């Protein structure tokens, strides 16, 4: 997906088993952020950046939605442990990560594996992609501040 592309309305199912749709947030700009794994250092830092800045993000008209391929149970534990109050989509079938182009081959310490590329999409109230933050652009500890500064 690229800037200017229209997003599908249905994004997926959250940790509570509810469908998450863009139409659930009329008039909001959606921060749809994809992260590799619950409870890892970078992903926790990014989620906590969103949590800590949530009042300001909401004041600026944003809705935060996190996405990873972890299970709903993993998301519930992650959200409870870090007091996350925004939806976390459990994309266990990898439908959304593949559709958005953020699933692919990664490597760590010479080992290759499939995984999610940390990527954030800013979606307009009309449902089109306004901005994309690529993996090398995202500063996990201050990602919400990054978005607010742009």
C-alpha positions as CSV (number, residue, x, y, z in Angstrom):
1,X,0.0,0.0,0.0
2,X,1.2,3.5,-0.8
3,X,0.3,7.1,0.1
4,X,-3.0,8.0,-1.5
5,X,-4.3,4.4,-1.5
6,X,-7.8,3.7,-0.1
7,X,-7.8,1.4,2.9
8,X,-10.3,-1.4,3.4
9,X,-12.9,-0.6,6.1
10,X,-12.5,-3.9,7.9
11,X,-9.0,-4.0,9.5
12,X,-9.3,-7.2,11.6
13,X,-10.3,-8.5,15.0
14,X,-9.0,-7.1,18.3
15,X,-7.9,-8.9,21.5
16,X,-11.5,-9.0,22.7
17,X,-12.8,-10.7,19.5
18,X,-14.5,-7.5,18.2
19,X,-14.2,-6.5,14.5
20,X,-12.2,-3.2,14.1
21,X,-13.3,-1.0,11.2
22,X,-12.1,2.4,10.1
23,X,-15.8,3.4,10.0
24,X,-15.8,2.8,13.8
25,X,-13.8,6.1,14.1
26,X,-15.7,8.7,12.1
27,X,-13.8,12.0,11.6
28,X,-10.6,10.5,13.1
29,X,-7.2,10.1,11.6
30,X,-6.1,6.6,12.4
31,X,-2.5,5.7,13.4
32,X,-2.3,2.1,12.3
33,X,1.0,0.8,13.5
34,X,2.4,-2.6,12.8
35,X,4.9,-4.1,15.2
36,X,6.8,-7.5,15.3
37,X,5.9,-9.0,18.7
38,X,4.2,-8.4,22.0
39,X,6.5,-7.8,25.1
40,X,9.7,-7.3,23.2
41,X,11.8,-4.3,24.1
42,X,11.2,-2.2,21.0
43,X,7.6,-3.1,20.7
44,X,6.9,-2.3,24.3
45,X,8.7,1.0,24.0
46,X,6.6,1.9,21.0
47,X,3.3,0.9,22.6
48,X,4.2,2.8,25.8
49,X,5.0,5.9,23.7
50,X,1.5,5.7,22.2
51,X,-0.1,5.1,25.6
52,X,1.8,8.0,27.3
53,X,0.8,10.4,24.5
54,X,-2.7,9.1,24.0
55,X,-4.5,12.1,25.5
56,X,-2.6,14.5,23.2
57,X,-3.0,12.2,20.2
58,X,-6.8,12.0,20.8
59,X,-6.9,15.8,21.3
60,X,-5.3,16.2,17.9
61,X,-8.0,13.9,16.3
62,X,-6.1,10.6,16.2
63,X,-7.2,7.0,17.0
64,X,-4.4,4.6,17.7
65,X,-4.6,0.9,16.6
66,X,-1.7,-1.5,17.0
67,X,-1.3,-4.7,14.8
68,X,0.8,-7.8,15.2
69,X,0.4,-11.4,14.3
70,X,0.4,-12.4,17.9
71,X,-2.7,-14.1,19.3
72,X,-5.6,-12.4,21.1
73,X,-4.5,-13.9,24.3
74,X,-1.0,-12.5,23.9
75,X,-2.5,-9.1,23.1
76,X,-4.7,-9.2,26.2
77,X,-1.7,-10.0,28.5
78,X,0.4,-7.3,26.7
79,X,-2.3,-4.7,27.1
80,X,-3.0,-5.5,30.7
81,X,0.7,-5.5,31.6
82,X,1.4,-2.1,30.0
83,X,-2.1,-0.5,30.6
84,X,-2.8,-0.1,26.9
85,X,-6.3,1.2,26.2
86,X,-6.3,1.3,22.4
87,X,-7.2,-1.7,20.2
88,X,-4.6,-4.3,19.3
89,X,-5.5,-6.3,16.2
90,X,-4.6,-10.0,16.4
91,X,-3.7,-10.6,12.7
92,X,-3.0,-14.3,13.3
93,X,-3.9,-15.3,9.7
94,X,-1.5,-12.6,8.4
95,X,-4.2,-11.1,6.2
96,X,-3.6,-7.4,7.1
97,X,0.2,-7.6,7.3
98,X,0.3,-9.1,3.8
99,X,-2.3,-6.8,2.4
100,X,-0.3,-3.8,3.7
101,X,3.0,-5.1,2.5
102,X,4.7,-5.3,5.9
103,X,5.2,-9.1,6.1
104,X,8.4,-10.5,4.7
105,X,11.8,-12.0,5.1
106,X,13.9,-10.6,7.9
107,X,17.3,-11.6,9.3
108,X,18.8,-11.5,12.7
109,X,22.3,-12.7,13.6
110,X,22.5,-14.3,10.1
111,X,19.3,-16.3,10.5
112,X,16.5,-15.6,8.0
113,X,12.9,-15.8,9.0
114,X,9.5,-14.3,8.1
115,X,8.2,-11.4,10.2
116,X,6.5,-8.1,10.4
117,X,8.4,-4.9,9.4
118,X,7.7,-2.2,12.0
119,X,5.7,0.3,9.9
120,X,3.1,3.0,10.7
121,X,0.3,4.2,8.4
122,X,-1.5,7.5,9.0
123,X,-5.0,7.2,7.5
124,X,-7.2,10.2,6.8
125,X,-10.8,10.4,8.0
126,X,-11.7,9.6,4.4
127,X,-9.9,6.3,4.6
128,X,-6.8,7.0,2.4
129,X,-3.2,6.6,3.5
130,X,-1.7,10.1,4.2
131,X,1.7,9.1,5.5
132,X,3.9,6.0,5.9
133,X,6.7,5.7,8.5
134,X,9.1,3.0,7.4
135,X,11.1,0.8,9.8
136,X,14.3,2.8,9.7
137,X,12.3,6.1,10.3
138,X,10.6,4.9,13.5
139,X,12.1,5.8,16.8
140,X,10.3,3.3,19.1
141,X,10.7,5.3,22.4
142,X,9.4,8.5,20.9
143,X,7.2,7.4,18.0
144,X,4.0,9.2,19.2
145,X,6.0,12.4,19.5
146,X,7.4,11.9,16.0
147,X,3.8,11.7,14.6
148,X,2.7,14.7,16.6
149,X,5.7,16.7,15.3
150,X,4.9,16.1,11.6
